[in-house]
């Protein structure tokens, strides 16, 4: 990924968190618009990367739109065969699916994320995926 774009996305994500914590909707909306512009400008270019789409989904308040953005991020992660992103995006998507009342969809997302997580180092993410999947399957 282009380092300049990564730094921009990371900085915007931090700003979005700050605006959200301060309950500054105007600042949040302006920052989100900047992040969306980066995603749109880089879409289907050599600068495109799942991290920008994942961040956009992370900060979208509309569950259906966020899930659609996670799906787009998953496609980008599949294109570069990034097990880390496939795992983290799949987990984040599953959390929203649970919130949306779609346990079946969440289980499907988690099963895929679990397969991908076999190839990653992040033990905490692996455990979170495993635990949520087990909880949903036992419910």
C-alpha positions as a Markdown table, in Angstrom:
| # | Residue | x | y | z |
|---|---|---|---|---|
| 1 | Unk | 0.0 | 0.0 | 0.0 |
| 2 | Unk | 1.1 | 3.5 | -0.7 |
| 3 | Unk | 2.6 | 4.8 | 2.5 |
| 4 | Unk | 1.2 | 8.3 | 2.0 |
| 5 | Unk | -2.3 | 7.0 | 1.7 |
| 6 | Unk | -1.9 | 4.7 | 4.6 |
| 7 | Unk | -0.8 | 7.6 | 6.8 |
| 8 | Unk | -3.7 | 9.7 | 5.6 |
| 9 | Unk | -6.2 | 6.9 | 6.3 |
| 10 | Unk | -4.7 | 6.2 | 9.7 |
| 11 | Unk | -4.7 | 9.9 | 10.6 |
| 12 | Unk | -8.3 | 10.3 | 9.5 |
| 13 | Unk | -9.3 | 7.2 | 11.5 |
| 14 | Unk | -7.8 | 8.8 | 14.6 |
| 15 | Unk | -9.5 | 12.1 | 13.9 |
| 16 | Unk | -12.8 | 10.3 | 13.4 |
| 17 | Unk | -12.4 | 8.6 | 16.8 |
| 18 | Unk | -11.6 | 11.9 | 18.4 |
| 19 | Unk | -14.7 | 13.6 | 16.8 |
| 20 | Unk | -16.9 | 10.7 | 17.8 |
| 21 | Unk | -15.7 | 10.8 | 21.4 |
| 22 | Unk | -16.3 | 14.6 | 21.5 |
| 23 | Unk | -19.7 | 14.0 | 19.8 |
| 24 | Unk | -18.7 | 16.6 | 17.2 |
| 25 | Unk | -20.9 | 15.5 | 14.3 |
| 26 | Unk | -19.8 | 18.4 | 12.0 |
| 27 | Unk | -16.1 | 17.5 | 12.4 |
| 28 | Unk | -16.9 | 13.7 | 12.0 |
| 29 | Unk | -18.9 | 14.2 | 8.8 |
| 30 | Unk | -16.2 | 16.4 | 7.3 |
| 31 | Unk | -13.5 | 13.8 | 8.2 |
| 32 | Unk | -15.7 | 10.9 | 6.9 |
| 33 | Unk | -16.2 | 12.8 | 3.6 |
| 34 | Unk | -12.4 | 13.1 | 3.3 |
| 35 | Unk | -12.0 | 9.3 | 3.9 |
| 36 | Unk | -14.7 | 8.5 | 1.4 |
| 37 | Unk | -13.0 | 10.7 | -1.2 |
| 38 | Unk | -9.8 | 8.8 | -0.7 |
| 39 | Unk | -11.6 | 5.5 | -1.2 |
| 40 | Unk | -13.5 | 6.8 | -4.3 |
| 41 | Unk | -10.4 | 8.3 | -5.8 |
| 42 | Unk | -8.3 | 5.2 | -5.4 |
| 43 | Unk | -11.1 | 2.7 | -6.3 |
| 44 | Unk | -9.8 | 0.2 | -8.8 |
| 45 | Unk | -6.4 | 1.9 | -9.2 |
| 46 | Unk | -3.0 | 0.7 | -8.1 |
| 47 | Unk | -3.5 | 2.8 | -4.9 |
| 48 | Unk | -6.6 | 0.8 | -3.9 |
| 49 | Unk | -6.3 | -1.1 | -0.7 |
| 50 | Unk | -8.7 | -2.9 | 1.7 |
| 51 | Unk | -7.6 | -0.8 | 4.7 |
| 52 | Unk | -9.2 | 2.3 | 3.4 |
| 53 | Unk | -12.5 | 0.5 | 2.7 |
| 54 | Unk | -12.4 | -1.2 | 6.1 |
| 55 | Unk | -11.9 | 2.2 | 7.8 |
| 56 | Unk | -14.8 | 3.6 | 5.8 |
| 57 | Unk | -17.0 | 0.8 | 7.0 |
| 58 | Unk | -15.8 | 1.0 | 10.6 |
| 59 | Unk | -17.0 | 4.6 | 10.8 |
| 60 | Unk | -20.3 | 4.2 | 8.9 |
| 61 | Unk | -23.3 | 4.5 | 11.2 |
| 62 | Unk | -25.7 | 2.8 | 8.8 |
| 63 | Unk | -25.3 | -1.0 | 9.4 |
| 64 | Unk | -26.5 | -2.0 | 5.9 |
| 65 | Unk | -24.1 | 0.5 | 4.2 |
| 66 | Unk | -21.3 | -0.6 | 6.5 |
| 67 | Unk | -21.8 | -4.3 | 5.7 |
| 68 | Unk | -21.7 | -3.4 | 2.0 |
| 69 | Unk | -18.5 | -1.5 | 2.5 |
| 70 | Unk | -17.0 | -4.5 | 4.4 |
| 71 | Unk | -18.0 | -6.7 | 1.4 |
| 72 | Unk | -16.1 | -4.3 | -0.9 |
| 73 | Unk | -13.1 | -4.4 | 1.5 |
| 74 | Unk | -13.2 | -8.2 | 1.5 |
| 75 | Unk | -13.1 | -8.2 | -2.3 |
| 76 | Unk | -10.0 | -5.9 | -2.2 |
| 77 | Unk | -8.4 | -8.2 | 0.4 |
| 78 | Unk | -9.1 | -11.3 | -1.7 |
| 79 | Unk | -7.6 | -9.6 | -4.7 |
| 80 | Unk | -4.3 | -9.2 | -2.8 |
| 81 | Unk | -4.7 | -12.4 | -0.9 |
| 82 | Unk | -4.2 | -10.7 | 2.5 |
| 83 | Unk | -5.1 | -13.2 | 5.2 |
| 84 | Unk | -4.8 | -10.4 | 7.9 |
| 85 | Unk | -7.4 | -8.2 | 6.2 |
| 86 | Unk | -9.6 | -11.1 | 5.3 |
| 87 | Unk | -9.7 | -12.1 | 8.9 |
| 88 | Unk | -10.2 | -8.7 | 10.5 |
| 89 | Unk | -12.7 | -7.5 | 7.9 |
| 90 | Unk | -14.7 | -10.8 | 8.2 |
| 91 | Unk | -14.7 | -10.4 | 12.0 |
| 92 | Unk | -15.9 | -6.8 | 11.9 |
| 93 | Unk | -18.6 | -7.7 | 9.3 |
| 94 | Unk | -19.8 | -10.5 | 11.6 |
| 95 | Unk | -20.1 | -8.1 | 14.5 |
| 96 | Unk | -22.4 | -5.9 | 12.5 |
| 97 | Unk | -24.4 | -8.9 | 11.3 |
| 98 | Unk | -25.0 | -9.9 | 14.9 |
| 99 | Unk | -26.1 | -6.4 | 15.7 |
| 100 | Unk | -28.4 | -6.5 | 12.6 |
| 101 | Unk | -29.9 | -9.8 | 13.8 |
| 102 | Unk | -28.3 | -11.9 | 11.1 |
| 103 | Unk | -26.7 | -14.7 | 13.2 |
| 104 | Unk | -26.6 | -17.1 | 10.2 |
| 105 | Unk | -24.7 | -14.5 | 8.1 |
| 106 | Unk | -22.4 | -13.8 | 11.0 |
| 107 | Unk | -21.6 | -17.5 | 11.4 |
| 108 | Unk | -20.8 | -17.7 | 7.7 |
| 109 | Unk | -18.5 | -14.6 | 7.9 |
| 110 | Unk | -16.8 | -15.9 | 11.0 |
| 111 | Unk | -16.2 | -19.4 | 9.5 |
| 112 | Unk | -14.5 | -17.7 | 6.5 |
| 113 | Unk | -12.5 | -15.4 | 8.8 |
| 114 | Unk | -11.4 | -18.4 | 10.9 |
| 115 | Unk | -10.0 | -20.2 | 7.9 |
| 116 | Unk | -8.1 | -17.1 | 6.9 |
| 117 | Unk | -6.9 | -16.5 | 10.5 |
| 118 | Unk | -5.0 | -19.8 | 10.4 |
| 119 | Unk | -2.3 | -17.9 | 8.4 |
| 120 | Unk | -2.0 | -14.8 | 10.6 |
| 121 | Unk | 0.1 | -14.0 | 13.7 |
| 122 | Unk | -2.5 | -12.0 | 15.6 |
| 123 | Unk | -3.5 | -14.4 | 18.4 |
| 124 | Unk | -6.0 | -12.0 | 19.9 |
| 125 | Unk | -8.0 | -11.7 | 16.7 |
| 126 | Unk | -7.9 | -15.4 | 16.2 |
| 127 | Unk | -9.3 | -15.9 | 19.7 |
| 128 | Unk | -12.0 | -13.3 | 19.1 |
| 129 | Unk | -13.1 | -14.9 | 15.9 |
| 130 | Unk | -13.1 | -18.4 | 17.6 |
| 131 | Unk | -15.0 | -17.2 | 20.7 |
| 132 | Unk | -17.7 | -15.3 | 18.8 |
| 133 | Unk | -18.2 | -18.2 | 16.3 |
| 134 | Unk | -18.5 | -20.7 | 19.2 |
| 135 | Unk | -21.0 | -18.4 | 21.0 |
| 136 | Unk | -23.2 | -18.1 | 17.9 |
| 137 | Unk | -23.1 | -21.8 | 17.1 |
| 138 | Unk | -24.1 | -22.7 | 20.6 |
| 139 | Unk | -27.0 | -20.2 | 20.7 |
